[in-house]
Amino acid sequence: MARRSSFGSVRKLPSGRFQARYVDPSGRTVNAPVTFDTKGDAETFLSTTRTDLVRGAWLPPDSGITLRGYTETWITQRPLKPSTAALYRKLLDQRILPELGNTQMRRLSPTVVREWHARQGGDVPTARAHAYSLLRTICATAVADEVIHANPCRIRGASRAERASTTQPATLEELAAIVDSVPGRYKLMVLLAAWCAMRFGELTELRGSDIDTKAGLIKVRRGVTWVDGNAVVGKPKTKAALRDVAIPPHLLPAVRAHLLEYGVGRDGLLFPSASDPTAHMKPSTLHRVWERARDKAGRPDLRFHDLRHTGAVLAALSGATIAELMARLGHTTPTMALRYQHAAQARDVEIAKRLSELAHG
């Protein structure tokens, strides 16, 4: 038997659950999209629906806007870099749309999102976090567009991936061993990655005009990313990444020697493809060289990108402040700089222990 309230009605079903229904502005009777555990929950739904009708925020249950349809419009309206667009498309096609694509936007509830997130599994935490972050961003725009009333992505911390392990920076001895093992054209690349804490994409787009040996500066103005096997050159993602990096004085002779030995002109690449001096070095080319060198140095766990971590820790050990680390590495937030400072402090404790060992013979 239905119990009529001031707006709509509630009835108890044979299952023991409660159904809410109301009349929409067109005169059509509409059932709530779900049934409720209690009569009070059903009445709360009717009260919320009435409020939406009064303030003009009500959406018909069959509005038909699916996540797939909304997302296609959303992604075409964004001025995305090719690499970012490729990443978003991969996350959508592999993780979001297969399960949620045909879901109407208004039916994307926190429960639906939480169940989808749980099914993503924890074996690939970074991809899982990126997919959730993208979905949350899309839904935030949908709220602004008044397609939905509230963002259903409410899982605390789901946009951050927990690091599977802590990167151990290379010691100076390990770094020297790696530099000795790589072919000549890669030696300066390894040194700059470590001592100047530079990214692979920044290094492989460095040109002669970006190096000021008199001032001892590297001007980071561009980077290269790889999208579907093609090199794409563009500005860094953030303004902070556009920076001048001071070259440690002990590296300047190596920089000058590299420019002379490999005939790098103003427009020439410092670290081009081995087969074509006008083409960019591919990540796979470096990896083959890098893996052999790191294994010889006894650090099979060390990734090339970890040299940037090494350089940051070295800078922190030298006394760099958080702001100075942010500027040197091109970070927009102090979070990573704090991590490097903490790593430097741990390293400093080890150095102190060794000093005591020396003092005691």
PyMOL commands that set and color helices and strands:
alter all, ss='L'
color gray80, all
select helices_A, chain A and resi 39-54+67-76+82-100+105-107+110-119+125-144+172-181+184-195+200-203+208-210+239-241+249-261+283-296+306-317+322-329+335-359
alter helices_A, ss='H'
color red, helices_A
select strands_A, chain A and resi 2-4+9-12+18-23+29-31+211-212+217-220+223-227+230-234+243-246
alter strands_A, ss='S'
color yellow, strands_A
deselect
rebuild
show_as cartoon
